[in-house]
Amino acid sequence: MSKIFFYGLFMDQALLAKKGLHPETIGSAVLFDYRLHIGDRATLLPSAASRAYGVVMELPDQEAHALYSEPSVRAYERDRVRVTLLASNQVIDAYCYNLPRELALVGTNPDYAQELARLVEALKLDAAYVREIAAFGEL
């Protein structure tokens, strides 16, 4: 089992379940010194004094591999991060999947940004973060 910090639409446990996966939610979390960027796809970029919100879930290793073998997310690379759980302020190690920088800054995807903003709002994450994500949809 791997703890994974999801920050995009994969934060939706029901979406993962529809894909035949069996995630177990650990809780909402924040990753400091990274910022969300939405190009053609969402990714996190190192950025001092920034923060990105998401959900930590445990997923069997073979399911995580299968998820990130799908053509639309195959370019994502696994990184180790330390996130802070919002409910307890506990810092835990997790994996996070990000695009290589040369792919991260390509294109725009306003529809994805709007859908992600709705999900982040439904998850009751930081309201300012919802507005930050929605701004990618206004480009």
WORAVEN-V132882 format. One record per pair of residues at least 4 apart in sequence whose C-alpha atoms are under 7 Angstrom apart, sorted by sequence separation. I is the first residue (numbers start at 1). J is the second residue. D is the distance in Angstrom with one decimal. If there is no record, write none. Layout:
# WORAVEN-V132882
I,J,D ; I,J,D
This chain:
# WORAVEN-V132882
6,10,6.0 ; 7,11,6.0 ; 12,16,6.7 ; 13,17,6.2 ; 14,18,6.2 ; 15,19,6.6 ; 16,20,6.8 ; 17,21,4.9 ; 38,42,4.3 ; 59,63,6.5 ; 60,64,6.4 ; 61,65,6.2 ; 62,66,6.1 ; 63,67,6.0 ; 64,68,6.3 ; 65,69,6.1 ; 66,70,6.8 ; 69,73,6.8 ; 70,74,5.6 ; 85,89,5.1 ; 99,103,6.1 ; 100,104,6.1 ; 101,105,6.7 ; 109,113,6.4 ; 110,114,6.2 ; 111,115,6.3 ; 112,116,6.0 ; 113,117,6.0 ; 114,118,6.3 ; 115,119,6.4 ; 116,120,6.1 ; 117,121,6.1 ; 118,122,6.1 ; 119,123,6.1 ; 120,124,6.4 ; 121,125,6.0 ; 126,130,6.6 ; 127,131,6.6 ; 128,132,6.2 ; 129,133,6.2 ; 130,134,6.2 ; 131,135,6.2 ; 134,138,7.0 ; 6,11,5.2 ; 10,15,6.7 ; 16,21,5.5 ; 17,22,6.0 ; 37,42,5.7 ; 38,43,6.4 ; 59,64,6.2 ; 68,73,5.5 ; 69,74,4.9 ; 84,89,5.5 ; 85,90,5.4 ; 99,104,5.5 ; 120,125,5.7 ; 10,16,6.5 ; 36,42,7.0 ; 37,43,5.5 ; 68,74,5.4 ; 84,90,5.5 ; 85,91,6.4 ; 121,127,7.0 ; 36,43,5.9 ; 37,44,6.0 ; 84,91,4.4 ; 36,44,4.6 ; 37,45,6.9 ; 83,91,5.5 ; 84,92,6.4 ; 35,44,5.5 ; 36,45,6.4 ; 82,91,6.4 ; 83,92,5.6 ; 121,130,6.1 ; 13,23,6.8 ; 34,44,6.0 ; 35,45,5.4 ; 82,92,5.5 ; 83,93,6.4 ; 120,130,6.1 ; 34,45,5.3 ; 35,46,6.4 ; 82,93,4.6 ; 34,46,4.3 ; 35,47,5.9 ; 81,93,5.8 ; 82,94,6.2 ; 33,46,5.9 ; 34,47,4.7 ; 80,93,7.0 ; 81,94,5.5 ; 117,130,5.1 ; 33,47,5.0 ; 34,48,6.8 ; 80,94,5.8 ; 81,95,5.9 ; 33,48,4.5 ; 35,50,5.6 ; 80,95,4.5 ; 81,96,6.6 ; 33,49,5.2 ; 34,50,5.4 ; 35,51,5.5 ; 36,52,6.0 ; 79,95,5.5 ; 80,96,6.2 ; 117,133,5.5 ; 33,50,4.8 ; 34,51,5.2 ; 35,52,5.3 ; 78,95,6.3 ; 79,96,5.3 ; 117,134,5.5 ; 32,50,6.0 ; 33,51,5.6 ; 34,52,5.9 ; 78,96,5.7 ; 79,97,6.1 ; 32,51,4.4 ; 78,97,4.5 ; 31,51,5.5 ; 32,52,6.6 ; 77,97,5.2 ; 78,98,6.6 ; 113,133,6.0 ; 114,134,5.5 ; 30,51,6.5 ; 31,52,5.2 ; 76,97,5.5 ; 77,98,5.3 ; 113,134,5.8 ; 30,52,5.6 ; 31,53,6.3 ; 76,98,4.9 ; 77,99,6.1 ; 30,53,4.4 ; 76,99,4.5 ; 113,136,5.7 ; 114,137,5.7 ; 29,53,5.8 ; 30,54,6.3 ; 75,99,6.2 ; 113,137,5.1 ; 29,54,5.4 ; 28,54,5.7 ; 29,55,5.6 ; 110,136,6.1 ; 111,137,6.4 ; 28,55,4.3 ; 29,56,6.6 ; 110,137,3.7 ; 27,55,5.6 ; 28,56,6.2 ; 109,137,7.0 ; 110,138,6.7 ; 27,56,5.5 ; 26,56,5.4 ; 25,56,6.2 ; 26,57,5.2 ; 25,57,4.3 ; 26,58,7.0 ; 24,57,5.3 ; 25,58,6.4 ; 8,42,6.4 ; 23,57,6.0 ; 24,58,5.1 ; 23,58,5.6 ; 24,59,6.7 ; 23,59,4.9 ; 22,59,6.5 ; 21,63,6.2 ; 11,54,6.7 ; 11,55,5.7 ; 7,53,6.3 ; 7,54,4.3 ; 6,54,5.4 ; 7,55,6.5 ; 5,54,6.3 ; 6,55,5.3 ; 5,55,5.7 ; 6,56,6.1 ; 5,56,4.4 ; 31,82,6.9 ; 4,56,5.4 ; 5,57,6.7 ; 31,83,4.8 ; 3,56,6.4 ; 4,57,5.4 ; 30,83,5.7 ; 31,84,6.6 ; 3,57,5.6 ; 4,58,6.2 ; 29,83,6.2 ; 30,84,5.3 ; 44,98,6.1 ; 3,58,4.4 ; 29,84,5.3 ; 30,85,6.6 ; 43,98,5.2 ; 2,58,5.3 ; 3,59,6.6 ; 29,85,4.2 ; 30,86,6.9 ; 43,99,5.8 ; 1,58,6.1 ; 2,59,5.4 ; 28,85,5.9 ; 29,86,5.1 ; 1,59,5.4 ; 2,60,6.2 ; 27,85,6.4 ; 28,86,5.8 ; 1,60,4.2 ; 2,61,5.9 ; 1,61,5.3 ; 43,104,6.3 ; 39,104,6.3 ; 39,105,5.6 ; 40,106,6.1 ; 39,106,5.4 ; 40,107,4.8 ; 39,107,4.7 ; 40,108,4.9 ; 39,108,4.2 ; 40,109,5.2 ; 38,108,6.6 ; 39,109,5.9 ; 38,109,6.8 ; 38,113,6.9 ; 5,94,6.1 ; 4,94,5.2 ; 5,95,6.0 ; 6,96,6.7 ; 3,94,4.9 ; 4,95,4.6 ; 5,96,5.1 ; 3,95,6.1 ; 4,96,5.7 ; 38,136,6.6 ; 9,116,6.0 ; 8,116,6.5
